[in-house]
């Protein structure tokens, strides 16, 4: 059946009274989408929502060790139940989002991934973001994502492959990313080919331009205040940043080689079949992956 995203915006924060910058961005989202219903859930509202709509997940919700895991999980449940667009309170929109309604399920490209499991097991060198997304009520992709969040909390061995390659000193942050965050969204996408076809991904023009990462397509940008990250000392934060920068430089180079190789192979295939059309790298990779599936 066709799915359509309803005109609804969902946001959440610890309190209704947000900092001035957040309030400005939240107001801008509403002004750019004036005919949308607006739902905001503070901590009490989130608890009441779980109790009212998903009491079967009450115990699991409270079992997540990190606050951000609980509110990642909540955003999927809220969109699954009501439908609409979820936006973090530090997302700034440049335009309305009504031309996305007919896609049924929309997620943004977040950036190239450091995750070895996605790269090696699924030939997926990028991740979807969860800072902003939209879906119709009860969309099956969101349903599958919710099931994976539940599985990740109940079955540590299922999460273990996603944690390979991450230093133990930074483990807590990557546990969050890979159980309820972008890693969980991306794994759901990678492991459900049929459902993945129902998801509109908002890719940037150039996936290697870091200025285009963490954007909601051409519609907005995630300012990434990083408030969810675990508190740590200055030395640990600096070490984590240096490791991520070093690792990112390596994976970008790896992705360039992969995509150039795939593009050349496809061009040779087209030439052997009499095709002279120029094929962009991203189109080549998309066709290559489709053929693999």
N, C-alpha and C positions, 0 to 999 in steps of 0.2 A: 504494500500500500504506500502511497506517497505521504511523505511527512512534511510538515511546515512548522517553522518556528513561530510561536505566538509573539505578539508585541508585548514583551515583558522584560524588565531588567531586574536582576537579582544581585544584591551586594551584601557583604557581611563585615562586621568589625566588632571589636571588643565592646565599644560603647557607641551609642547614637551620636554623641558629641565627639566628632572627629577633629583632628588638627586642621588648621585653616587651609593648607595646601590640598589635603584630601577633600575637604568640603567644596573647594573650588572645582576640583576635577569631577566630583560626584554631581555637582550642580550642572556642569557643562554637559555631562552625559545625558542628563534629563532634558536639558534645553535642546540638545541636538535630536532628541527622540521624543517630542512633546506628546505624542499620542500613545505612548507606552505606559502600561501599568508599572509602578515602581515598588519593589519589595526590599526592605532593608531588615536584616536580622542582627541584633546584638547577641551577646553571649546567652542571655536569658531566652531570647527568641529562638536561638538555635536549639537550646535544650527543649523548649516547648515543641518545636517542629519535630525533633526526633521522637519525643514521647507521643505526639499525636499521629504522625504519618508513618514512622518506621520503628515502632516499639521493639520489633524483633532485633534491631541493631543497637538498642540502648547499651547493653553490656559491652558489645564490641567497640562502640563509639568511645566509651570511657576507658577502654583498655589500651588505646593508642598512647604510647609514652610521651609523644611530643604534641603540643597544642596544635601546631600547623597540620599534623596528620588528621586530627579531628575535623578541622575546618576545610581541608581538602575534601575529605569524605562528605562533609555536609554539602559542599557546593555541587557535587555530583548528584546527591540525593535530591536536592532542591530542584535542579534542572530536570532531573528525571520525573519528578512528581508534577511540577508546574509547567515546564517548558519555558523557553526564553533565553536571554543572554545573561551570562554571569560575567562580571568584571571585578577584578581586584580594585580596592579603593585608591590604588596608586596607578591606575590606568587612565590615560588622557586620550580622548577621542578627538579626531579632526573633522569627522562627518558622521551623519546618521548611518544606521546599519540596516535599513529596511530592504535594501537590494540583496541581502543575504537570507531573507526569510525562506525563500523557496528551496534552499539547499537542504533544509531539514536538520543537518548537523554540521557545524563549522568549528574548526580548531585552527589556531595559528601555528606557523613554523616558529620554533623557539631558537634553534641554532644547531650547529654540528655537535654531535654527541661525543663524550669521552667514554661512553659505555661500551665495553668490549663485547658484552653479550649481544647487544643490538647489532654491532658491527660484524662480528664473526658469525653469529648464528643466523642472523636475518638479513645480512647485507644492507642494513639500514644505518647510514652514517649521520642521521639527523634526528631531532626530537620534536614532538609537538609540545606546545605550551599549555598550561592550564590556568594562566593568569586571566584569560578571557576566552570564552567559547559560548556557543549557542546550540540548542537542540530542541526538537519537538518533544512534547511529553512522552515518556516511556520509549524513547528512541533506543533501539537494540544495542547500539554502540555504547551508549551511556550505561545501559544495563550490564553489558559485559565488563565495562570498566569498574562498576560497583562490585561485581563478583570478584574481580581480581584484587581490589582493595581488601575485601574480606579474606580472600585466600592468602594474601600476603601477610596479614596479621595472624592468621591461624596456622600457617604452614611456613615456618622460617626457611625450610629447605627449598621452597619454591622461590624465595627471594634471593637465595645464595648466589645463583649464577649471575645476577645483575650486579653483585657487589665485587666481582672479580676485578682486580687491577686498581682498586681504590685503597690508598694507604689507611691502615687501621686508625691512625691519629685523627683522620677526618671522617671516620665511618658514620658517625651519627647524622651528619648532614646528608650523606648519600643514602642512608636508610630512608630518610624522609622522601628524597627525590624518587627513589625506586619502589617505594611501597604505596604512596598516595599521590606523588607529584608527577612531573613530566615524564619520568622514566616509566611509571605505571601506565600513563596514557599511551606512550609510544610502544610499549610492549603489547598492550591490548590491540593497537593498530597493526603491529607487525605479525601477530599470531592469529589474526582473524581476517584473512584476505577478503572474504565476502563482505564482512561488516565494514572493512576499510574503504570499500568502494562507495559506501554511503556517506563518507565523511569528506566534506570540502575542506581542503587544507589551503590556508592563505600563505602561499610561498612568496618570498621577495623576488625581485628581479635578479639579484645576485646573492646567492647563498654564502659567498665568501666575503661579502662586505659586512663586517661586524656592526656597522651602523644600522643595518636592516634586520638584525636579530632582535628578538623580544618585542616585535611589533605585531599588532593585530592587522596584518596585511597593510593596506593603505589607509585603514580606518583609524588607527590609533597606535599608541606606544605605551609600553610598560616601563615605568620609571625605576622599578626594581629597588625599592628602599631596603630590601633584604631584612625586614623586621622579623621574619620567621627564623632566621639562622640562630643556632645555639650560641649563647654567650661564651666567649673565650678570650684569653689574654692577647695582648698586642703581638707577641712573638708568634703565637700559633696562627693568628689571622694572616700575618705576613707570610709565614711558611706556606699556608694553604693557598694564598694568592699566587705565590711564586710557582708552586707545583702546578696549579691549574693553568697558568700562563704557559709554562713549559710544555705541559701535556697538550694544550690546545694548539700550539704551534705545530706539534707533530701530527695531530689528527687532521688539521687543515691540509697539510702537505699530503698526507695519506689519501684524503678525499679528492684532492686535485688529481693525483695519479690515477685513482680508481675511475673517476669520471672521464678523464681524458682517454683512458684505455677503453672504456665502454663506448665512448663516442666514436673512436676510430673503428672499433669492431662493427658498429652499426652502419657507419658510412661505407665500409667495405661491403657489408651485406646489401645495402641499397644499390651500390654500384653494380654488383653482380646480378641485380634484378632490373637493371636499366633505369634506376632512379637517379636523377641529378639534383633533386631538391636538397637545399642546405638544411641540416638538422642541428638545432641548438643542443648544447650539452644537456640541459635539463630535460628536453624532450627525449633525447637518446636514453638517458637513465630511466625515465618513466617507462619507455617501451621495453627496455632491457628487463626491468623488474617485472613488468606485466607478463613478459614471455616466460620468465622463471617460474612465476606463480602458475 
